[in-house]
């Protein structure tokens, strides 16, 4: 979750705080071959910058008891001899993994640029780990995957002949072609060459009217564009007896947009939980009511492991105030406020700077939001085009769910 800097004075204070000079680990490079010296010096600058930012700005000043200088010395030596950016950032992120922190991660220059421009090399697949296998859940319209004929419900088996990893985190470059092997809906083996293209990563939005007057709303982020869209949809459907908010594809976003979005469901300012800084300062956040739709109908929220950060706070706040029924599976448990800091090579460090607890004092980091109505999704459901989460939400809102059987899975 990202928190915008609201005052220029705060920017100045943060900049000065970065100059307090926590001594970074000394990483010797003198013994390296001359041909490696320039690369090593660059690596060390980037590594030390990331190490120091964590030491100075992480929300937990004691870093959960870690010996940060010792970790800096250990991984700094590995970072110095990294032959390229990929290897360097792998070392940095291995060190950061010791924090067990959902929002602290280093992005190499290419991914940092992709984050800012909302474009990166993609094949157009969305996948979910289900029943121990990777299953295609969506295919982007116009993407290489769609043009090749990939369908939701296919199993991803291998990439370039190698079995896919438990983490599907391949980062292709524009123009790179890889052979992807799938099992189709009839479990037939299909291998397709997919060439990564520069595609948008901007959050997507869908609205659909459901039987019984219910309205389905899906938005995949929390930024200005998303919260304006949500407000417009709720204004346009104020007379709907119920809305279903689908956050299963929503990894979060800005707390500013989160507060405005929550305000759409309340008639007055409402407690949205509290953030605590490194210095121990605790700030209670309230919903923003100016321009609110004040939607008064019934609400259900769909969540699963893909629901993270601001999307989890949104779900928990509505749940704790009795304003929504949460349906699905436990959310990601990735709920810390973070900021992005520039690194010397054009990369970025996303760093957790505040902790969060709900209005009832629950800490969601590592725990997630538990649904009021648990629902299970199976491979058979995906392949048959069924959405049991959506059907359960309709049933929860209609107290009988006679309309649920008429629903289709794909928005």
Secondary structure as UniProt FT lines:
FT   HELIX           8..17
FT   TURN            18..19
FT   TURN            30..31
FT   HELIX           34..57
FT   TURN            61..62
FT   HELIX           63..65
FT   HELIX           68..80
FT   HELIX           85..97
FT   TURN            98..99
FT   TURN            102..103
FT   STRAND          105..107
FT   HELIX           109..117
FT   STRAND          119..122
FT   STRAND          125..130
FT   TURN            131..132
FT   STRAND          133..139
FT   TURN            141..142
FT   HELIX           144..148
FT   TURN            152..153
FT   STRAND          155..159
FT   TURN            160..161
FT   STRAND          162..163
FT   TURN            174..175
FT   STRAND          177..183
FT   TURN            185..186
FT   STRAND          189..195
FT   STRAND          197..200
FT   STRAND          205..209
FT   HELIX           211..213
FT   STRAND          215..219
FT   HELIX           224..236
FT   TURN            237..239
FT   STRAND          242..246
FT   TURN            248..249
FT   STRAND          253..254
FT   HELIX           255..263
FT   TURN            264..265
FT   STRAND          271..277
FT   TURN            278..279
FT   STRAND          282..286
FT   TURN            290..291
FT   STRAND          298..303
FT   TURN            305..306
FT   HELIX           310..320
FT   TURN            321..322
FT   STRAND          325..328
FT   STRAND          337..342
FT   TURN            344..345
FT   STRAND          348..357
FT   TURN            359..360
FT   TURN            365..367
FT   STRAND          373..374
FT   HELIX           379..384
FT   HELIX           388..398
FT   TURN            402..403
FT   HELIX           404..406
//
